[in-house]
Amino acid sequence: MTDRPDHRPNTDGLPKTQPLKPSQVRQNVNAKRMLRRLVQGENPPTAPMSIVDRLAGSPYANPIIHVGGVDASARKTIDFALHMAESMFRYGAGALEVETSIIAVTAALGLKNIEVDITNQSVQINYAPKDQTPLTLLRVVRSWTNNYAGLAQVHQLVTDIVAGGVGRAEAVRRLDDIIRSSKPFPRWMVTMAYGVFSAVFVGVLGGGLGASALAFVSNMLVNLVARQLGKWRTPDFFVTAACSFLVTFIALMLHWAGADIPPSIVVAGGILLLLPTGRLVSSVQDAINGFPVTAAGRFLSTILTFGAIVAGIAVAVVVGDLIGSVAIDVTQTFPEAYPLWGQAILIAIGVIAIGITEQTLLKLLLPTAAVGLVGYFVLWGASNLGFGDRLSPAISAVIIGLLARMVALRLGAPQLVVAVPAALILLPGLKIFRSMYVLTVQEADVLLGSGGMLNAGAIVLGVAAGIVLGDNLARPLTKGLASNERRRVRRR
């Protein structure tokens, strides 16, 4: 039997494969690792995000966490966190600020494995440590008040806790002191501030001394009426409607009596403080930051407030028309009553007056006025450059939001406390009144009035979104402010 021929190809003429050197092996391994990182990433795409990661970008990032010996008193820590969250909501804080404050405080006091759920009127904390019985507590917010000073003090308290300088017992005591402490300004000063703001805003719109005087008196009266209705437990919707009716009716009647005062300007200055600016900014912020339920609830509340203002104006206009008041030319424009430097002074006074009505801290009044002045000059410049009535306020709101975060964090307060009073001058009170008058009286121009209301709504939403955008743009610029505050706390 003969051998079978070998059918394998002859490789004697091919070059021999050389063994890889150790350096080449390392290069191949590094290349494969780099390619894997580019394609897959370092973390599994389905890995859950740690709840402490929610603090990224907030003033409470990287808190000092105390470990050991705190789980036995977890109930007390959660009670404190819920009490703090309720106070922040009552004072006007947004959902993201409340959530980051809860996470920062519970983490700093040693609690892990918590989850936070926030809606428009409630805060829920679930604490579920491994191999232990979970604990879930809920707190409902049933009232609101103007107290930016209290909100700033709670913000400072959270900063101190995160910095490691305040324990739970002292934190509870300080929170109780904040809640029980009086507001910075007495009621008579708040009433005067309502009148002062309306008077100076009417002057900025082009009204003379007579129009400013009428706005001053009527808005002081409106504030007193609102306070009395609040004592009678009247729902906010009817309080707002009554106030907008009163300021509109007074202006129409004086115009009917022959006073040479343009009622549209007086009404515009009167309803501006009735607009739910802080609530709208918080709702837009909640929607952008991923709190749809809270945003929807606040949007509904905001729409109801706008509806109350419109209803009050409409009833006043109809009643005035029935008793024979003179028709108003809502297309009338007004020349500037003061030069630019005079308007700047009025704006600064107006922003300070808004701060007093919102019960902000005394040390924040002048910085807030400065931010408002910058925003007004930006509005003036954008308007002269031709950006239009809708885009110019939004551009100004972005600058106000950016500066407000920088100023507020430097002074130990949340951004909202500075941004809302500074941005109130951007809202279109005159456009709202003109559109409502056309819709109510001049029925042939329904489309014109509806278009005006939509335009005013677009301006209001643009201002709110601009404040939120400015806040986010300022975050990279304010990372060092929180750490500076913590260093100051540690040195005490």
Order of alpha helices (4+ residues) and beta strands (2+ residues): alpha-alpha-alpha-beta-beta-beta-alpha-alpha-alpha-alpha-alpha-alpha-alpha-alpha-alpha-alpha-alpha-alpha-alpha-alpha-alpha
